[in-house]
Amino acid sequence: MTVSETPHLVITPPKGWVSFDLDGLWNYRELLFFLAWRDVQIRYKQTVLGVAWAVLQPLLTMLIFTLFFGKVAKIPSDGYPYAVFAYAGLLPWTFFANAITNSGNSLVQNSQLISKVYFPRLIMPASPVVAGLMDFAISLVILFILFFFYGVHLTVNLLALPALTLLTTLLATGVGTFFAGLNVKYRDIRHALPFIVQLMMFATPIIYPMSMVPQKYQWVLALNPMAGIVEGFRACLLGGQFDLFSLTRSLLITLVVLTGSVMYFRSVERHFADIV
């Protein structure tokens, strides 16, 4: 073998303890943002309403919730206008639901890229989550307009918004990464994801306040980290009191989910190019 034929880089699967490969992720960070921006462009390319879809989804859902649950069912909203109450809950939930759905399907949808080019595979399920932050920011502006319309004043609690957004992003990345790795081998996961998201929505205090759930059943909601996150967003945006115990529980569950999902993903990614 001549010098010119000597390989410069040999890529081998991890052995022993599964590494998170944080150095590799950092080195390819520009690819992460490129893929995220590509996802944004593809999502709104050749659409009639364009970026307006990012506004319409939570806004129309809020209007339906307000009509049926606020006006007809008379569900309490902790003293706030029901439209603002519902939208404040839909803001993080819509971001989370879209992120895990797009992230869970990311590997299958980009099978050609995975089988031909090397890059840290964790970037693929993470990029739809990063792309979803743009929709989140647009929806947040609409919420502030609703605040002005209903006369809701912002408080110092708003300073916690970046931390809560980061927590939601980490949870969405963890859940999306798990389903992305699972979806490569079991293709019916993509059909199960919408059903799972729907079940999680009803187990999250979006259309109802946490205080409405009887005390003896609140442990069920405690298993869902999005419950504490949604309540945290409401306290942040509407000026209520933070439930630090609930937020701490959501943080711990998020870290466990993220760590476990990344470990599972890294343990099975060596087979992606063969079966995707």
Backbone bond lengths (Angstrom), bond angles and torsions (degrees), N, CA, C in turn:
res aa  C-N    CA-C-N  psi(-1)  N-CA   C-N-CA  omega(-1)  CA-C   N-CA-C  phi
1 M - - - 1.471 - - 1.519 109.30 -
2 T 1.323 115.80 127.52 1.449 120.38 179.31 1.513 110.24 -77.98
3 V 1.341 114.31 169.75 1.450 119.48 -179.48 1.523 110.73 -63.08
4 S 1.335 116.93 -37.50 1.467 120.30 -178.44 1.520 111.88 -68.39
5 E 1.352 116.22 -23.31 1.453 119.83 -179.31 1.520 112.72 -89.64
6 T 1.317 117.47 -6.64 1.462 120.73 -179.21 1.520 110.30 -70.19
7 P 1.323 117.90 125.30 1.470 119.30 -178.99 1.516 111.20 -66.61
8 H 1.317 115.68 140.71 1.463 121.54 179.18 1.524 112.01 -89.87
9 L 1.323 116.07 -23.72 1.451 120.08 -176.48 1.520 109.33 -144.20
10 V 1.306 115.68 128.48 1.460 121.58 176.70 1.517 108.08 -116.24
11 I 1.317 117.32 119.90 1.452 122.99 -178.25 1.513 108.95 -98.64
12 T 1.300 116.72 119.78 1.454 121.65 179.84 1.520 109.94 -125.46
13 P 1.349 117.86 150.65 1.466 119.59 178.07 1.504 110.88 -68.94
14 P 1.332 118.68 153.52 1.459 121.15 -179.40 1.514 111.61 -66.08
15 K 1.307 116.01 146.82 1.454 121.52 178.31 1.527 108.65 -119.66
16 G 1.336 114.73 148.25 1.458 118.99 177.93 1.517 110.63 70.90
17 W 1.339 115.53 -135.37 1.464 121.28 -177.68 1.519 110.30 -61.34
18 V 1.318 116.97 131.79 1.457 122.10 -177.63 1.523 109.56 -74.13
19 S 1.323 115.70 121.89 1.462 121.15 -179.39 1.519 110.31 -91.71
20 F 1.329 116.62 146.85 1.453 121.15 177.16 1.533 111.53 -78.63
21 D 1.336 117.15 -16.72 1.460 122.38 178.86 1.522 111.19 55.09
22 L 1.321 115.83 52.46 1.462 120.17 -179.33 1.525 111.77 -65.81
23 D 1.334 116.31 -33.26 1.467 119.25 177.81 1.522 111.12 -62.97
24 G 1.335 115.93 -41.78 1.458 119.65 179.13 1.517 112.04 -65.09
25 L 1.324 116.16 -39.91 1.463 120.07 178.05 1.529 111.08 -63.73
26 W 1.318 116.72 -40.64 1.461 120.29 179.48 1.525 110.90 -67.00
27 N 1.326 117.29 -40.08 1.461 120.82 -179.41 1.529 111.55 -65.94
28 Y 1.313 116.58 -28.21 1.461 120.80 -178.41 1.532 111.71 -105.21
29 R 1.320 117.25 23.41 1.460 120.61 -176.10 1.524 111.80 -63.16
30 E 1.335 117.18 -31.56 1.458 119.23 179.16 1.523 110.70 -66.64
31 L 1.335 116.89 -33.89 1.460 120.53 177.10 1.525 110.45 -65.78
32 L 1.334 116.53 -37.22 1.456 120.69 178.07 1.522 111.03 -58.21
33 F 1.329 116.78 -48.50 1.464 120.40 -178.87 1.527 111.60 -70.87
34 F 1.337 116.86 -31.21 1.468 119.58 176.53 1.528 110.56 -66.09
35 L 1.341 116.92 -44.79 1.463 120.54 179.16 1.529 111.15 -66.18
36 A 1.336 116.13 -37.46 1.463 119.70 177.72 1.528 110.57 -63.42
37 W 1.330 116.57 -44.54 1.458 120.03 178.92 1.524 111.12 -66.22
38 R 1.330 116.91 -35.08 1.465 120.37 175.81 1.525 110.64 -63.52
39 D 1.330 116.99 -41.31 1.467 120.82 178.26 1.522 110.97 -61.38
40 V 1.331 116.52 -39.98 1.465 119.81 178.75 1.523 110.50 -64.64
41 Q 1.317 117.13 -43.69 1.458 120.83 -179.17 1.524 111.82 -64.77
42 I 1.347 116.03 -43.64 1.464 119.97 -179.47 1.522 111.00 -64.90
43 R 1.324 116.53 -37.36 1.464 121.00 -176.88 1.522 112.13 -62.54
44 Y 1.332 117.54 -36.10 1.464 120.14 -174.31 1.525 113.27 -111.29
45 K 1.333 116.65 3.93 1.457 119.07 179.63 1.524 110.19 -73.35
46 Q 1.315 116.59 135.56 1.462 123.82 177.99 1.536 111.66 57.59
47 T 1.321 116.26 37.10 1.465 120.37 174.00 1.523 108.66 -109.17
48 V 1.327 116.18 153.10 1.461 120.99 -176.97 1.523 111.12 -69.77
49 L 1.329 116.57 -43.66 1.455 121.05 -174.55 1.521 113.82 -99.24
50 G 1.336 117.87 -12.32 1.460 120.64 177.18 1.525 112.93 62.01
51 V 1.331 115.17 -131.17 1.461 121.25 -176.61 1.522 111.64 -65.67
52 A 1.317 117.39 -15.44 1.466 120.49 179.90 1.521 112.02 -60.07
53 W 1.338 116.99 -21.96 1.465 119.41 177.39 1.516 110.93 -61.82
54 A 1.318 117.53 -31.90 1.470 120.89 178.74 1.518 111.14 -65.23
55 V 1.331 116.86 -25.59 1.461 121.73 178.98 1.520 110.96 -89.01
56 L 1.327 116.38 -41.07 1.456 121.00 -172.85 1.528 113.16 -66.06
57 Q 1.325 117.17 -38.17 1.467 118.30 -175.75 1.533 112.48 -59.99
58 P 1.338 119.18 -57.09 1.470 117.42 178.69 1.518 112.87 -70.61
59 L 1.336 117.95 -30.80 1.456 120.34 -176.88 1.529 111.29 -69.22
60 L 1.329 117.26 -46.17 1.458 120.22 179.26 1.527 111.12 -68.21
61 T 1.322 116.39 -37.11 1.465 119.53 176.35 1.519 110.53 -62.79
62 M 1.330 116.36 -41.12 1.459 120.81 177.88 1.529 111.23 -62.24
63 L 1.325 117.11 -41.47 1.456 120.77 -179.94 1.534 111.19 -64.04
64 I 1.330 116.66 -40.71 1.470 120.42 178.60 1.518 110.36 -67.00
65 F 1.327 116.82 -43.71 1.458 120.78 178.75 1.532 110.59 -61.87
66 T 1.331 115.89 -41.89 1.461 120.20 -178.95 1.523 111.14 -63.91
67 L 1.336 116.33 -40.13 1.455 120.73 -178.98 1.531 111.81 -67.32
68 F 1.332 116.12 -50.94 1.464 119.65 -172.06 1.531 112.97 -85.90
69 F 1.322 116.52 -41.03 1.459 118.66 -175.87 1.532 112.32 -92.84
70 G 1.333 116.24 -34.23 1.458 119.23 -179.55 1.510 113.15 -82.77
71 K 1.350 116.82 -47.30 1.466 121.14 -176.15 1.524 112.71 -86.20
72 V 1.345 116.88 -45.65 1.457 120.72 -174.38 1.525 111.45 -84.22
73 A 1.344 116.64 -55.14 1.465 120.32 -176.77 1.523 112.77 -79.60
74 K 1.334 117.74 -14.80 1.464 122.88 178.55 1.533 112.60 56.72
75 I 1.319 116.08 41.73 1.464 120.16 177.73 1.533 108.97 -70.88
76 P 1.323 118.40 132.61 1.470 120.48 -178.20 1.526 111.74 -66.54
77 S 1.332 114.72 155.21 1.466 119.84 -177.87 1.531 111.22 -133.71
78 D 1.325 116.57 35.29 1.465 122.72 176.53 1.527 113.13 55.23
79 G 1.344 116.58 31.54 1.458 120.30 175.94 1.512 115.39 86.42
80 Y 1.331 118.46 -1.56 1.467 121.83 178.94 1.528 109.41 -99.00
81 P 1.335 117.77 156.83 1.473 119.48 172.18 1.527 109.50 -55.68
82 Y 1.324 116.58 133.46 1.462 118.96 -172.45 1.526 111.84 -60.57
83 A 1.327 117.68 -34.35 1.470 120.20 -179.77 1.520 110.76 -60.88
84 V 1.333 117.47 -43.81 1.462 121.45 178.58 1.520 110.71 -69.20
85 F 1.334 116.03 -41.34 1.464 121.44 178.96 1.522 111.06 -59.19
86 A 1.340 116.73 -46.99 1.464 120.85 -178.62 1.523 111.34 -68.46
87 Y 1.328 117.20 -42.33 1.463 119.96 -177.21 1.526 111.22 -66.91
88 A 1.330 116.98 -36.20 1.467 120.34 178.30 1.521 111.12 -63.59
89 G 1.342 117.48 -30.32 1.450 120.95 175.55 1.516 112.64 -81.44
90 L 1.342 116.19 -35.65 1.460 120.45 179.84 1.523 112.18 -70.39
91 L 1.314 117.89 -26.17 1.467 121.62 -178.23 1.521 111.89 -56.39
92 P 1.358 119.88 -57.65 1.468 118.68 178.16 1.519 112.19 -72.96
93 W 1.346 117.50 -32.18 1.457 119.10 -177.16 1.525 112.11 -66.83
94 T 1.332 117.69 -43.89 1.460 120.88 179.76 1.519 110.53 -61.57
95 F 1.321 116.26 -42.36 1.467 120.31 176.55 1.525 110.63 -60.53
96 F 1.321 117.20 -47.46 1.464 121.80 -178.84 1.528 111.38 -63.58
97 A 1.341 117.16 -47.28 1.468 121.17 -176.43 1.529 111.12 -63.95
98 N 1.331 117.49 -46.30 1.464 120.28 179.49 1.527 111.21 -66.17
99 A 1.331 115.85 -37.09 1.462 119.89 -177.74 1.524 111.46 -65.29
100 I 1.331 117.95 -46.87 1.471 119.10 -177.61 1.527 110.92 -71.59
101 T 1.327 118.01 -31.05 1.466 120.03 177.48 1.518 111.03 -67.29
102 N 1.334 116.59 -48.94 1.466 120.34 179.81 1.521 111.61 -68.82
103 S 1.326 116.68 -37.32 1.455 120.67 179.07 1.528 110.82 -67.63
104 G 1.333 117.45 -40.71 1.452 121.16 -179.46 1.513 113.29 -63.45
105 N 1.330 117.38 -27.83 1.468 121.48 179.98 1.530 113.28 -98.89
106 S 1.321 117.59 1.83 1.463 121.15 -170.89 1.527 113.48 -64.98
107 L 1.322 118.15 -41.46 1.462 120.28 -177.21 1.518 111.86 -68.06
108 V 1.324 116.54 -43.59 1.455 120.67 -179.78 1.527 110.66 -66.02
109 Q 1.312 117.41 -39.46 1.454 121.14 -179.09 1.523 112.79 -71.21
110 N 1.322 117.54 -20.31 1.473 121.92 -179.72 1.521 110.68 -117.62
111 S 1.323 116.76 38.78 1.463 121.77 -175.51 1.530 112.43 -61.40
112 Q 1.340 117.27 -37.57 1.463 119.68 -178.73 1.524 111.60 -65.34
113 L 1.312 115.97 -38.04 1.460 119.89 179.69 1.525 110.92 -67.62
114 I 1.317 116.92 -38.54 1.466 121.40 -177.38 1.514 111.49 -69.37
115 S 1.310 117.58 -37.02 1.461 120.90 -176.12 1.520 113.86 -81.36
116 K 1.340 117.92 -8.58 1.461 119.79 -175.21 1.520 114.54 -118.35
117 V 1.323 118.07 -27.39 1.459 121.00 -172.86 1.524 109.53 -124.82
118 Y 1.332 116.08 140.37 1.464 119.25 176.07 1.524 110.58 -90.66
119 F 1.297 115.10 134.71 1.457 124.41 169.50 1.521 105.72 -165.69
120 P 1.325 118.65 160.01 1.473 119.48 177.83 1.525 110.04 -58.50
121 R 1.329 116.85 118.64 1.465 121.08 -173.28 1.529 112.79 -64.28
122 L 1.319 116.99 -21.36 1.461 119.81 178.62 1.521 112.26 -62.76
123 I 1.324 116.59 -21.54 1.455 120.26 179.42 1.527 110.97 -64.28
124 M 1.334 115.90 -33.06 1.465 119.44 -174.75 1.533 112.99 -64.41
125 P 1.338 120.61 -51.70 1.472 118.50 177.35 1.520 113.77 -72.70
126 A 1.334 117.40 -18.54 1.466 119.79 179.74 1.521 112.20 -79.06
127 S 1.326 117.77 -29.09 1.463 120.29 -175.16 1.529 113.45 -64.75
128 P 1.347 121.32 -39.68 1.473 118.51 176.55 1.526 113.18 -64.58
129 V 1.326 116.92 -29.12 1.462 120.10 177.71 1.525 109.68 -67.58
130 V 1.325 116.29 -44.94 1.468 120.42 178.16 1.528 110.02 -63.41
131 A 1.336 117.22 -40.39 1.466 120.83 179.21 1.527 111.09 -62.81
132 G 1.326 116.34 -34.40 1.458 120.16 -179.16 1.518 113.69 -66.95
133 L 1.328 117.17 -18.52 1.462 120.14 179.16 1.525 112.03 -64.76
134 M 1.331 116.67 -27.05 1.462 119.21 177.60 1.524 110.38 -67.68
135 D 1.334 117.02 -44.78 1.465 120.19 176.24 1.523 110.77 -62.08
136 F 1.324 115.72 -38.48 1.462 120.62 178.64 1.517 110.86 -60.53
137 A 1.325 117.24 -43.49 1.466 121.60 -179.07 1.532 110.75 -65.14
138 I 1.334 116.74 -40.77 1.465 120.23 179.18 1.529 110.41 -64.58
139 S 1.334 116.40 -43.81 1.462 120.90 179.71 1.525 111.22 -64.70
140 L 1.334 116.51 -32.69 1.465 120.35 178.73 1.528 110.98 -64.62
141 V 1.319 116.47 -37.80 1.468 120.14 177.71 1.530 110.07 -62.43
142 I 1.332 116.77 -40.96 1.465 120.66 178.32 1.525 110.71 -62.85
143 L 1.320 116.70 -37.88 1.467 119.96 178.26 1.520 110.78 -62.62
144 F 1.322 117.54 -41.69 1.464 120.54 178.96 1.535 110.64 -63.63
145 I 1.342 116.55 -33.31 1.468 119.72 176.14 1.528 109.83 -66.66
146 L 1.335 116.79 -39.20 1.467 120.55 176.50 1.526 110.87 -63.56
147 F 1.329 116.12 -39.14 1.466 119.92 176.98 1.526 110.63 -57.41
148 F 1.322 116.01 -45.34 1.459 120.74 -179.77 1.527 110.61 -63.71
149 F 1.342 116.46 -40.50 1.462 121.07 -177.98 1.533 111.63 -66.55
150 Y 1.345 116.67 -39.84 1.465 121.00 -177.43 1.529 113.05 -94.44
151 G 1.315 117.16 -0.26 1.454 120.37 177.96 1.518 114.38 73.35
152 V 1.324 117.05 29.94 1.468 121.54 177.86 1.523 108.22 -88.95
153 H 1.315 117.08 128.71 1.463 121.46 -176.57 1.520 111.13 -98.88
154 L 1.316 115.23 140.91 1.460 121.22 176.79 1.521 109.76 -76.36
155 T 1.327 115.24 151.55 1.465 120.80 -179.97 1.523 109.65 -125.46
156 V 1.318 115.35 -178.97 1.451 121.13 179.42 1.532 111.11 -65.85
157 N 1.325 117.48 -16.31 1.463 121.14 177.78 1.525 112.55 -60.23
158 L 1.336 115.71 -20.84 1.459 120.23 -178.55 1.534 111.61 -61.16
159 L 1.332 117.26 -20.12 1.464 120.95 179.33 1.527 111.90 -64.02
160 A 1.329 116.77 -19.56 1.469 120.28 179.97 1.521 112.09 -84.09
161 L 1.339 118.38 -2.88 1.460 121.22 -176.28 1.532 113.40 -59.23
162 P 1.341 120.36 -45.63 1.474 119.01 178.58 1.523 113.29 -59.56
163 A 1.336 117.22 -40.31 1.464 120.18 -179.52 1.524 111.12 -66.01
164 L 1.332 117.52 -41.78 1.460 121.01 179.03 1.525 111.09 -67.96
165 T 1.327 116.84 -37.29 1.464 120.45 176.87 1.519 110.91 -64.44
166 L 1.327 116.47 -41.23 1.465 120.52 177.71 1.526 110.59 -63.81
167 L 1.332 116.99 -41.63 1.461 120.76 179.52 1.527 110.48 -62.34
168 T 1.327 117.36 -42.92 1.468 121.04 178.04 1.524 110.76 -64.52
169 T 1.333 116.72 -39.51 1.459 121.25 179.20 1.520 111.18 -63.61
170 L 1.322 117.24 -42.98 1.466 120.76 179.18 1.527 111.27 -64.63
171 L 1.330 116.52 -41.75 1.464 119.75 179.18 1.530 110.64 -65.24
172 A 1.330 116.93 -44.58 1.463 120.37 178.87 1.528 110.95 -62.55
173 T 1.328 117.18 -38.53 1.459 120.62 178.11 1.522 110.78 -64.70
174 G 1.329 116.57 -42.17 1.453 119.97 179.82 1.514 112.38 -64.68
175 V 1.326 117.28 -50.32 1.467 121.23 -179.23 1.532 110.39 -65.14
176 G 1.328 117.14 -43.84 1.460 120.63 -179.96 1.515 112.26 -64.22
177 T 1.320 117.37 -38.71 1.460 121.21 178.62 1.521 111.41 -63.89
178 F 1.325 116.50 -41.08 1.469 120.50 178.71 1.527 110.90 -62.20
179 F 1.330 116.84 -48.71 1.457 119.72 -178.77 1.527 111.86 -69.09
180 A 1.329 116.95 -30.21 1.464 119.74 177.58 1.521 110.59 -64.67
181 G 1.341 117.10 -45.31 1.453 120.37 177.89 1.510 112.59 -65.50
182 L 1.327 116.42 -36.36 1.463 121.25 -179.62 1.524 110.91 -72.91
183 N 1.320 116.81 -34.12 1.455 121.68 -175.35 1.518 112.94 -68.96
184 V 1.325 117.09 -25.38 1.454 120.20 179.32 1.525 110.93 -63.34
185 K 1.317 116.74 -39.79 1.467 121.65 -178.22 1.519 112.23 -90.57
186 Y 1.325 116.61 -38.34 1.460 120.67 -177.90 1.528 108.60 -115.33
187 R 1.318 116.97 97.62 1.463 121.47 -171.76 1.529 113.16 -71.26
188 D 1.330 118.17 -15.09 1.458 118.30 178.48 1.526 112.11 -75.75
189 I 1.346 117.44 -4.12 1.468 120.60 176.51 1.521 110.67 -60.61
190 R 1.332 116.85 -36.08 1.467 119.61 -178.81 1.523 111.28 -64.52
191 H 1.335 117.74 -27.75 1.456 120.41 176.86 1.529 111.25 -81.64
192 A 1.324 116.09 -28.97 1.460 120.24 -179.06 1.525 112.07 -79.78
193 L 1.329 117.19 -25.32 1.466 120.73 -175.89 1.530 113.44 -57.41
194 P 1.337 119.87 -48.36 1.478 118.43 179.30 1.524 112.32 -58.88
195 F 1.335 116.88 -37.43 1.467 120.33 178.97 1.521 110.97 -67.02
196 I 1.335 116.57 -41.22 1.465 121.01 178.28 1.521 110.67 -63.68
197 V 1.326 116.66 -42.23 1.470 121.30 178.68 1.523 110.41 -62.53
198 Q 1.329 116.41 -40.85 1.463 119.83 179.84 1.525 111.76 -64.64
199 L 1.332 116.62 -41.88 1.462 120.19 177.63 1.525 110.89 -63.06
200 M 1.332 116.56 -41.75 1.459 120.44 -179.77 1.528 111.42 -65.07
201 M 1.334 116.92 -32.75 1.461 119.46 -179.55 1.527 111.09 -63.75
202 F 1.337 116.38 -41.43 1.464 119.11 179.62 1.528 111.87 -72.95
203 A 1.341 116.66 -19.83 1.463 120.62 176.31 1.515 111.46 -91.89
204 T 1.333 116.21 10.03 1.464 122.60 178.85 1.529 108.50 -119.49
205 P 1.334 119.17 133.64 1.476 121.28 -177.24 1.526 112.58 -72.93
206 I 1.340 115.01 74.62 1.460 120.74 178.16 1.522 110.65 -99.93
207 I 1.332 116.81 -51.13 1.460 120.27 -179.72 1.524 111.77 -89.04
208 Y 1.308 117.00 -5.62 1.461 121.37 -179.84 1.526 108.83 -141.97
209 P 1.315 118.61 153.41 1.472 120.76 176.71 1.526 110.71 -81.04
210 M 1.316 116.35 156.37 1.458 121.19 178.29 1.527 111.05 -60.23
211 S 1.328 116.51 -32.08 1.461 120.68 -177.78 1.528 112.29 -66.53
212 M 1.321 117.79 -17.26 1.460 121.70 -179.45 1.528 111.90 -76.87
213 V 1.327 117.02 -21.82 1.469 121.70 -177.85 1.528 108.73 -80.87
214 P 1.336 118.69 129.12 1.467 120.38 177.46 1.525 111.69 -56.12
215 Q 1.305 116.47 145.78 1.454 121.96 -175.02 1.522 112.34 -55.81
216 K 1.331 117.57 -38.12 1.462 120.37 -175.56 1.532 112.84 -71.76
217 Y 1.344 116.92 -13.77 1.467 120.11 179.27 1.526 112.88 -106.72
218 Q 1.312 117.28 -1.71 1.461 119.23 -176.39 1.526 112.89 -70.23
219 W 1.337 116.76 -17.56 1.466 118.89 177.26 1.528 111.21 -65.63
220 V 1.352 115.98 -26.12 1.461 119.43 177.55 1.524 109.88 -66.21
221 L 1.337 116.16 -44.46 1.461 119.79 177.33 1.523 111.83 -65.40
222 A 1.328 115.55 -28.81 1.465 119.18 -178.86 1.520 111.96 -64.24
223 L 1.340 117.28 -23.06 1.462 120.77 178.40 1.522 112.12 -73.94
224 N 1.317 116.51 -16.10 1.458 122.15 179.96 1.526 109.16 -100.63
225 P 1.329 118.58 108.83 1.474 119.66 -177.58 1.516 113.29 -63.92
226 M 1.337 117.82 -22.65 1.462 119.65 179.13 1.523 111.68 -69.42
227 A 1.323 117.67 -20.97 1.464 120.15 177.76 1.524 110.60 -62.84
228 G 1.323 116.48 -49.51 1.461 120.17 177.88 1.518 112.55 -66.34
229 I 1.339 116.62 -34.38 1.463 120.34 -179.70 1.527 110.89 -68.35
230 V 1.331 117.05 -44.09 1.465 120.74 179.67 1.520 110.57 -63.74
231 E 1.333 116.89 -43.07 1.462 119.67 177.06 1.522 110.70 -64.16
232 G 1.325 116.78 -35.09 1.460 120.53 176.51 1.517 112.03 -65.54
233 F 1.332 116.87 -40.10 1.459 120.56 176.98 1.523 110.97 -62.84
234 R 1.322 116.51 -41.09 1.464 119.13 179.62 1.526 110.87 -63.85
235 A 1.337 116.38 -42.38 1.459 119.53 178.01 1.522 110.65 -64.21
236 C 1.317 116.29 -36.65 1.458 121.46 -179.59 1.522 111.31 -68.95
237 L 1.327 117.04 -45.00 1.460 121.36 -173.04 1.519 113.20 -86.84
238 L 1.331 116.79 -34.87 1.460 120.35 -175.38 1.522 113.14 -98.10
239 G 1.325 116.67 -9.03 1.455 119.32 175.46 1.510 114.74 88.65
240 G 1.331 117.92 19.67 1.458 120.43 177.84 1.517 111.88 -80.45
241 Q 1.327 115.81 -169.42 1.454 121.32 -179.13 1.521 109.68 -95.58
242 F 1.330 115.92 133.40 1.455 120.95 179.44 1.525 110.69 -71.64
243 D 1.335 115.91 137.99 1.456 121.68 171.45 1.527 106.81 -94.16
244 L 1.319 116.37 91.52 1.465 121.16 -174.17 1.523 111.98 -63.26
245 F 1.328 117.44 -34.12 1.467 119.75 178.75 1.529 110.26 -64.75
246 S 1.329 116.70 -43.55 1.457 120.82 179.61 1.523 111.36 -66.09
247 L 1.331 116.56 -40.81 1.467 119.82 178.91 1.525 111.65 -66.93
248 T 1.319 116.95 -39.20 1.465 120.44 177.85 1.520 110.63 -63.79
249 R 1.323 116.37 -41.45 1.463 120.91 177.66 1.525 110.45 -62.27
250 S 1.330 117.09 -43.09 1.462 120.61 178.56 1.522 111.11 -63.90
251 L 1.331 116.61 -38.83 1.461 120.98 178.37 1.523 110.92 -62.92
252 L 1.326 117.09 -46.20 1.470 120.79 -179.23 1.524 110.99 -64.01
253 I 1.329 116.78 -43.60 1.464 119.95 178.95 1.526 110.38 -64.04
254 T 1.325 116.20 -39.62 1.466 120.28 178.92 1.526 111.12 -61.27
255 L 1.327 117.07 -44.48 1.465 120.47 -179.88 1.525 111.05 -64.54
256 V 1.327 116.63 -39.13 1.471 120.40 178.07 1.527 110.35 -65.70
257 V 1.345 116.25 -45.59 1.464 120.61 -179.94 1.526 110.88 -63.27
258 L 1.320 117.21 -44.98 1.465 120.96 -179.03 1.522 110.97 -63.63
259 T 1.331 116.95 -46.53 1.459 120.24 -179.43 1.519 111.32 -64.07
260 G 1.335 117.32 -47.31 1.457 120.68 179.99 1.515 112.41 -63.26
261 S 1.329 117.18 -39.72 1.461 120.77 -179.14 1.520 111.72 -66.91
262 V 1.321 116.58 -42.18 1.462 119.95 179.59 1.528 110.36 -66.41
263 M 1.319 117.87 -40.34 1.459 120.95 177.91 1.530 111.04 -63.22
264 Y 1.333 116.66 -42.60 1.463 119.65 177.32 1.523 110.62 -64.04
265 F 1.333 116.67 -45.47 1.459 121.84 -178.70 1.523 110.87 -59.59
266 R 1.328 116.54 -46.10 1.463 120.95 -178.51 1.534 111.85 -66.97
267 S 1.320 116.70 -28.45 1.466 119.56 -179.02 1.526 112.96 -76.76
268 V 1.342 116.92 -22.36 1.469 119.61 -177.51 1.524 112.65 -111.01
269 E 1.316 118.92 -6.07 1.457 120.04 -173.48 1.524 113.07 -68.00
270 R 1.327 118.42 -19.86 1.465 120.48 179.90 1.526 111.71 -63.86
271 H 1.325 117.67 -20.49 1.469 121.74 -177.71 1.521 112.40 -98.88
272 F 1.323 118.45 -2.30 1.462 120.77 -173.47 1.526 111.40 -59.67
273 A 1.319 117.14 -47.74 1.472 120.89 -174.93 1.532 111.71 -63.58
274 D 1.338 117.60 -23.71 1.464 121.13 -177.73 1.518 112.74 -84.20
275 I 1.338 117.51 -31.83 1.458 119.52 -171.39 1.523 114.45 -118.12
276 V 1.330 117.52 -7.16 1.465 119.53 -175.41 1.533 110.72 -69.24
